[in-house]
Amino acid sequence: MKRILLFFSALLATGPVLSQDDAVMKLGQQTYQLCVACHGPDGKGIKAGDLSMAPSLHGSKYLKLEDNTLATGIVLKGIAKEDNKYVQAMLPLEAALNDEQIAAVIAYVTKEFAGKRQKVSPASVAKARKTFADQKSPWKRSDLEDMLKAEQEPKLLSNVTYSIYEGKWEELPDFSQLTPIKTGKLENNLISLEPAKDIKGGFGMVFEGNLSLPDTHEYILSITSDDGSAFVVDGETRVGNDGIHPASTQRIKNKLEAGEHTFKILYFDGGGQRFLSSYVRGKQGTIWISEVRSEGKAKSKSYDPIPLTARNPGEAIVHRAFLPDAKPRSIGVGYPDKVSAVWDADNLNLAYVYRGEFMDASPNWNARGSGSNPLGKDRVKTAQGMPLQVLESLDEPWQPISETKVKYERDTLDPQKEITINVKHPDYQFRGYRLDKNRFPTFKYDFKKLTVTDRMNPEEIEGVTSLVRTIEFEGKADENLYLRLADTGSQETKDGWIDIGQKMKIKIQGADPVTRQIEGKKETLVPVSGESSITVTYRWNAPLES
Amino acid sequence: MKRILSLLAPCFLAFSAYAEDPKESDYYTITAIPAPDDAVIEGGAIELIPDGRVAVCTRRGQIWMIENAAEYPDKPAKWTLFAEYLHEPLGLAWKDGWLYTVQRPEVTRMKDEDGDGRADVFETVNDDWGINGNYHEYTFGSRFDDEGNLWLALCLTGSFTAESLYRGWVLRINEDGTMLPTASGVRSPGGVGFNASGDVFYTDNQGAWNGTSSLKWIKPGSFQGNPNGNIWFPFAKGALGDRPTDPPYTEEGSRTITERGNISQLIPPAVILPHQRVGNSPTGIEPDLSEGKFGPFAGQVFVGEQTHSKIHRVYLEKVNGLYQGAMFPFLEGFGSGNIGVRISKDGILYTSGSNRGWGARGGKLYNFERVTWTGKVPFEIHEMRATPNGFELTFTKPIDKSTATDEAFSMEAFTYIYQKAYGSPEVDQVEPTVSVASVAEDGKSLKLKVEPLTKGHVHALVAAGLKSEEGAPLLHNEAYYTLNEIPK
């Protein structure tokens, strides 16, 4: 009633009867007075020295679009000030103006300044309010440009219809055997879960229509979903992404002919989060065929942690994977009582010990697998490199690890490249390991005519959970053979411990250690003889802080 | 009009035994064998244990022993975890009470000595090759050959370069722990296995120097085509002789058939698996030694396909000293990307795989599935062999000879560029004329005259018009024959 009154009063005030369109333009012009201070009466932007208060509306790409959604979105939410290009930010007007005023002002500025009046109505403004309901702050220009790009890119889909099915599944059902509870058409020809927004609990959706491709090309078809989905072209599943899972992406290359195809996208949600997005990447780049233009959470490289825990209390875990700060043949061992070690089967040596939680396997067990991530803290690097060496005198330095250079031509004859590779040391051979009843490993390797076993046990020593390592030598040892146990610190203390720095001391039993400083390294060595055994206790200086 | 059609329909049925085209599922049944709830069976290889258990190793490093895999669901499948946290094992083989697995860094043999079902001895059999931490440096392993060797195919670093020792090579690891360099030129393998006569093959994936994916014969001493790993010749102590001449690194590339004339060790793919047409990523290789229990294809080879979630069928023959043959579509619709494939003597095909890192049509994260023959013989091209002037086809069932006309067949032939760039389009297209030269009296075979035959080309045959005596079309009417050599 109020609206009618207002309308009449406008009529009275202006005298001659205006057509409806003129009325809109009139309201638009009135509303535009809010904008004049920055955009100027001519829409060219008020100059403020070298700068403008706001950009000219004459060149605006957003106002030249057929569809008014983006222009409406800008009026509703405004544009943030991210640089000094313009003096002012654009204010959000969603609270200040009603749908009629916004429709009118867009009609006015597009007609007056952009050359062609956008088809805009209070209803389309109301729709835009809903579309952008989640946008809580002014637009960044980059967001707008992305949306503009989306608006301008070719539409690959047409005649898109959807069917919604109710049910609870763990994988895609045979939808052809089911009766939809709702069907409809997607006017913008973009896949969207919006029509199912009111459905609580599990549901399925089938989208179908035509897929028109510009080229004969090996297209990448991508589909991201939470939960399962499949991308079907011409009746054949091209990308499968089935099962219950968080938003995850599958992409498969498919050679498809230029021209018209039929497509189907199958989707189901088994409860919890819902997500569906999809694109086609061809010669023209990525073209989204869904309203959601991202791969959601799947895009992020961080995974839910997969901490490794022993199957049974008191058991160790032996985990072979690429691990940081060790050679590729590394073996993580998680002992009970929150102490862990990484043993290196390239160097046949302990690489480091640490404590706290053992291991996160999520980087290793997601995507193509990049190796696991030791958790915990207080990591202490023990002597790096190969464990044994014959030293004619204690002035002789420890050999570096075994590497060689290889001249290598990558895919082209010129230029040549030299790469360094690990080579197995000819004196050593890894023999594997044996697990005891608690799954504690005893590693074994050969060194010349010696067979060496190497194992650790967690043990509480003077209030600190420590690792006690037993190294046994069977067979014949060379003269002057030494085992290197530390290459840092190596300060002997009065009570029979050796401080190796890194907040750790070690104690050696079964042989008399030698400490030396050579080539900048502070080393702890022990002489090795055949048929002998050496015990090394690795004790952090203080208990684990929780 | 509608009413008239529906009245006529029963008449059509009366005339033809086949109301609709035959389906794969009429002949072969895929059964998913459910794994324990917390298990992720991203299968890399499958082995059959003499006591009837089926072993599968997974990309997450577990090895499971499955009881009643053949009997499920009549008996519940029982899964026991034999080992875990291994380094992405992609090979599994049983010998003399030991279970051997091929991990990224080594061949390991395992045993459960204390009898609790879990392995406690992990012996390193051999680790004479390099890894540098790059995920693409996969190592695929076979079962044992008659001489006690496992055959290992080592993927290139990042699938392009060879930055660790023997990347791009095939190595033989003997049970005695010794290693013998066996072939070079590998790019990115997906599996290693045998044909029925015990020769060894591997699958290699489309990419640099591979215009398409293919099944390749590992002839000892051969060069398989990718020169990046050939930098390791100085390390092989003459095991493979001299380093092969490099193929041309030119922008325009060459053809394998041309380079066979320049590089004596170069061996062409035995069976090309045309990229996109039949699949994207071939994997496990397994001969059918079940002597008919897996249907009419005894002695043929089955090849896994990861991307398309399929199993292919391959017929191999040796012509002028080289393997070649035909690939036929066999079965699709698996739950995930098949990697490991194994067929039991009882005629059960097991497959397991994953879509992690490489998508697969099946859509599930992983699968462990069993294929059994229903006992019904599908109407299929059984074998396709080369003849001096065409091909001979045999069939699993007698054909309706009246349908064996020239028009029933069509053929295109093409090849791929042999080049440093990734993949290749199909090139050098030829449209040969196909005519029926003769049909066997029993209707079980026929000879096609093909003009011209092009050496080095894939000959893609479509037998769309052929019908069985019972009036059914072929279950799969396509065949892709790789014509490395034309028999004399």
Interface residues (C-beta under 8 A of the other chain):
Chain A: E171 L172 E218 G228 S229 A230 T237 R238 V239 G240 N241 D242 G243 H245 Q250 R251 I252 K253 N254 K255 L308 R311 I317 V318 H319 R320 A321 F322 P328 R329 A345 A361 W365 N366 A367 R368 G369 S370 G371 V406 K407 Y408 E409 R410 D411 T412 L413 I419 I421 N422 V423 K424 Q429 F430 R431 G432 Y433 R434 L435 D436 K437 R439
Chain B: V40 R59 R60 G61 L81 Y85 L86 H87 E88 Q103 R104 P105 E106 T108 D114 A119 D120 V121 F122 E123 T124 D127 D128 G130 I131 N132 G133 Y135 H136 F160 T161 A162 E163 S164 L165 A208 N228 I231 D246 Y249 H275 Q276 N280 T307 S309 G335 S336 N355 R356 G357 W358 G359 A360 R361 G362 G363 K364 L365 K420
